[in-house]
Amino acid sequence: MANWCDNSITISGPKDIITELWKSAQTSQKGEFGLLEAMVPIGEWDYDIAVEAWGTKWDVSDEGLELSINGNQAEIKGWFQSAWSPPIDAYNSYLAVYPEVDIHATYNEGVNLLGQYEKEKSVHYEDLKSLFYGGAMKDDKTFFRLVGDYDIEEDIENSE
């Protein structure tokens, strides 16, 4: 069974590109939602190909995602869970094809992994307990905010 990585995401850009992504995600994988397959198609699922293309082994559900349109702009916003790690490779590949799109995401996998993804300002934290007790809560504003956003301070303090 996978450790689940909680992800919060906003994908924004031109309405035609974002609505096509949403539409493709709704019909991917034989009628099931498949945001990652819509971003970086791999065809029939294969573990090694999925991990290489997406950075995680399974596609994600749309349970917590919504599409909103405002004039000629649109965004997909919300949350999802991914297996073991965030789908950073899918984000990078998608943005290489659609540089006019922005992706902002944060992610947390228990007390093991925490981070924020943006085109040019991504940060990734591992060994959260060492960082927590090493002063990162006071020295690193991004770490402090992410720990608060995911409400994991007590989990870090109680981890082995």
Secondary structure, DSSP 8 states (H G I E B T S, - for coil): ---EEEEEEEEEEEHHHHHHHHHHHHHHHHHS--HHHHHS--SS--HHHHHHHHSSSS----TEEEEEEETTEEEEEEEEEEESS--HHHHHHHHHH-TT-EEEEEEEETTTEEEEE-SS--EEEE-HHHHIIIIIHHH-HHHHHHHHHTT-HHHHHH--
